[in-house]
């Protein structure tokens, strides 16, 4: 399985953007790839945990597409509101599609019950840029995800360092990970592989854009 580093992936994305495949299109393609895989599974309620960056933006795309397919979905903000326009616009589109969006700390008792009962969780908190330690918010989200029978990690489980394979305390342990364009080092290394679960590499259009 071919792998790329975080820096190499950023270079590929920048080159694809320059070639006409916008960052917005890549985010939509990434979210669509994950949503399509989830929708192949039996219908189930889903909680999508979204960080404030591009990984969270992917999560909001997933939430919107699951809702459009008739699934009951809750999007939970982890580590605050979106911090860039692309993530914010995907959040707003999810809300327009009927997805409830709520900060982790502000969940109502009914929403907490939904999280406890949901059988599918999507980890879109940190992504491949993670290094160091998990925030308190992310640790709580990871604990909630651990109760779900199926946990889908978006590109890489939160708390796993992409280039080193280091696993931070409290990292999300996924049952499946959808990597974008190419696998990352952590997906195949002995230390991190158990946290990644079954890894699928999804085409998000970069290869065609750079032909």
C-alpha positions as CSV (number, residue, x, y, z in Angstrom):
1,X,0.0,0.0,0.0
2,X,1.6,3.3,-1.1
3,X,1.8,5.9,1.6
4,X,2.3,9.7,1.7
5,X,3.4,12.0,4.5
6,X,1.3,14.9,5.7
7,X,3.6,17.4,3.9
8,X,3.4,15.4,0.7
9,X,-0.4,15.3,0.9
10,X,-0.6,19.0,1.4
11,X,1.5,19.5,-1.7
12,X,-0.7,17.1,-3.7
13,X,-3.8,19.0,-2.6
14,X,-2.3,22.3,-3.5
15,X,-1.3,21.0,-6.9
16,X,-4.7,19.6,-7.5
17,X,-6.3,22.9,-6.5
18,X,-4.1,24.8,-8.9
19,X,-5.0,22.3,-11.6
20,X,-8.7,23.0,-11.1
21,X,-9.9,20.6,-8.5
22,X,-10.9,23.0,-5.7
23,X,-10.4,22.4,-2.0
24,X,-14.2,22.5,-1.7
25,X,-14.5,19.7,-4.3
26,X,-11.9,17.6,-2.6
27,X,-13.8,18.0,0.7
28,X,-17.1,17.1,-0.9
29,X,-15.4,14.1,-2.6
30,X,-13.9,13.0,0.7
31,X,-17.1,13.2,2.6
32,X,-19.0,11.5,-0.2
33,X,-16.6,8.6,-0.1
34,X,-17.1,8.0,3.6
35,X,-20.9,8.5,3.4
36,X,-21.2,6.0,0.6
37,X,-19.4,3.3,2.6
38,X,-21.5,3.9,5.7
39,X,-24.7,3.8,3.6
40,X,-23.7,0.3,2.5
41,X,-24.2,-0.8,6.1
42,X,-27.7,-1.5,7.6
43,X,-29.6,1.7,8.4
44,X,-28.5,3.1,11.8
45,X,-28.5,6.4,13.7
46,X,-25.2,8.2,13.4
47,X,-23.3,10.8,15.5
48,X,-20.7,12.7,13.6
49,X,-18.1,14.3,15.8
50,X,-16.7,17.4,13.9
51,X,-13.6,19.3,14.8
52,X,-13.1,23.0,13.8
53,X,-10.8,22.4,10.8
54,X,-10.9,20.6,7.4
55,X,-11.4,17.2,9.0
56,X,-14.5,18.6,10.7
57,X,-15.6,20.0,7.3
58,X,-15.5,16.4,5.9
59,X,-17.6,15.4,8.8
60,X,-20.3,17.9,8.1
61,X,-20.4,16.7,4.5
62,X,-20.9,13.1,5.8
63,X,-23.6,14.2,8.2
64,X,-25.5,16.1,5.4
65,X,-25.3,13.1,3.0
66,X,-26.4,10.6,5.6
67,X,-29.4,12.9,6.5
68,X,-30.2,13.2,2.8
69,X,-30.3,9.4,2.6
70,X,-32.9,9.3,5.4
71,X,-30.6,8.5,8.3
72,X,-31.1,10.2,11.7
73,X,-27.9,12.2,12.3
74,X,-26.5,14.5,15.0
75,X,-23.4,16.5,14.4
76,X,-21.4,17.3,17.5
77,X,-18.9,20.1,17.6
78,X,-15.6,19.2,19.3
79,X,-13.0,21.8,20.1
80,X,-15.3,24.7,19.2
81,X,-16.9,26.3,16.2
82,X,-15.5,26.0,12.6
83,X,-12.3,28.0,12.3
84,X,-12.1,28.4,8.5
85,X,-14.7,29.4,5.9
86,X,-14.7,26.0,4.2
87,X,-15.6,24.1,7.4
88,X,-18.2,26.7,8.3
89,X,-19.9,26.5,4.9
90,X,-20.1,22.7,5.1
91,X,-21.6,23.1,8.6
92,X,-24.2,25.5,7.3
93,X,-25.1,23.1,4.4
94,X,-25.6,20.3,6.9
95,X,-27.9,22.5,9.0
96,X,-29.8,23.4,5.9
97,X,-30.3,19.7,5.2
98,X,-31.9,19.3,8.7
99,X,-28.9,18.1,10.6
100,X,-28.9,19.3,14.2
101,X,-25.5,20.7,15.2
102,X,-24.5,21.2,18.8
103,X,-21.4,21.8,20.8
104,X,-20.3,18.8,22.9
105,X,-20.6,20.7,26.1
106,X,-24.1,21.9,25.3
107,X,-25.7,18.6,24.4
108,X,-29.2,18.3,25.9
109,X,-30.1,15.1,27.8
110,X,-32.1,14.0,24.8
111,X,-29.1,14.5,22.5
112,X,-26.8,12.7,25.0
113,X,-29.3,9.8,24.9
114,X,-29.1,9.8,21.1
115,X,-25.3,9.6,21.3
116,X,-25.5,6.7,23.8
117,X,-28.0,4.8,21.6
118,X,-26.4,5.5,18.2
119,X,-24.7,2.5,16.6
120,X,-22.6,4.5,14.2
121,X,-20.0,7.2,15.1
122,X,-17.9,9.2,12.7
123,X,-14.6,10.6,14.0
124,X,-13.9,13.8,12.1
125,X,-12.2,15.7,15.0
126,X,-8.5,16.1,14.2
127,X,-7.3,14.5,11.0
128,X,-3.8,14.0,9.8
129,X,-2.5,17.2,11.3
130,X,-2.8,15.9,14.9
131,X,0.3,15.8,17.1
132,X,0.8,16.0,20.8
133,X,-2.1,15.2,23.2
134,X,-5.9,15.1,22.9
135,X,-7.9,18.1,24.3
136,X,-10.4,17.5,27.1
137,X,-13.2,17.9,24.6
138,X,-11.7,15.4,22.2
139,X,-11.1,12.9,25.1
140,X,-14.8,13.1,26.0
141,X,-15.8,12.6,22.4
142,X,-13.5,9.6,22.1
143,X,-15.1,8.1,25.2
144,X,-18.5,8.5,23.7
145,X,-17.4,7.0,20.4
146,X,-16.0,4.0,22.3
147,X,-19.6,2.9,23.1
148,X,-20.6,2.7,19.4
149,X,-20.4,-0.7,17.7
150,X,-19.1,1.0,14.5
151,X,-16.6,3.9,14.5
152,X,-15.6,5.4,11.2
153,X,-12.4,7.5,11.2
154,X,-12.1,10.2,8.6
155,X,-8.6,9.9,7.1
156,X,-7.0,8.8,10.5
157,X,-8.3,8.2,14.0
158,X,-8.1,11.2,16.2
159,X,-5.1,11.0,18.6
160,X,-3.0,9.1,16.1
161,X,0.0,10.9,14.6
162,X,0.0,10.3,10.9
163,X,3.7,10.4,10.1
164,X,5.0,8.7,13.2
165,X,2.3,6.2,14.2
166,X,2.4,7.5,17.8
167,X,-0.9,7.0,19.6
168,X,-1.8,9.6,22.2
169,X,-3.6,8.7,25.4
170,X,-7.3,8.3,24.9
171,X,-7.1,8.1,21.1
172,X,-10.1,7.0,19.1
173,X,-10.1,3.3,18.3
174,X,-11.9,3.0,14.9
175,X,-13.4,-0.1,13.5
176,X,-12.8,1.4,10.0
177,X,-10.7,4.2,8.6
178,X,-11.2,5.9,5.2
179,X,-7.9,7.3,4.0
180,X,-8.0,9.9,1.2
181,X,-6.0,9.5,-2.0
182,X,-3.3,7.3,-0.3
183,X,-2.6,5.6,2.9
184,X,-0.5,7.4,5.6
185,X,2.4,5.8,7.5
186,X,0.3,5.2,10.6
187,X,-2.2,3.1,8.8
188,X,0.4,0.4,8.3
189,X,2.7,0.7,11.3
190,X,2.5,-1.9,14.1
191,X,1.8,0.7,16.8
192,X,-1.1,2.5,15.2
193,X,-2.8,-0.2,13.0
194,X,-5.0,-1.6,15.8
195,X,-6.5,1.9,16.2
196,X,-7.2,2.2,12.5
197,X,-9.3,-0.9,12.0
198,X,-10.0,-1.8,8.4
199,X,-8.4,0.8,6.2
200,X,-9.9,1.7,2.8
201,X,-8.2,4.2,0.5
202,X,-10.7,6.5,-1.3
203,X,-10.2,8.4,-4.5
204,X,-11.0,12.1,-4.0
205,X,-10.1,13.2,-7.5
206,X,-6.5,14.2,-7.1
207,X,-5.0,11.5,-9.4
208,X,-7.2,12.6,-12.3
209,X,-6.6,16.3,-11.6
210,X,-2.8,15.8,-11.8
211,X,-2.7,13.7,-15.0
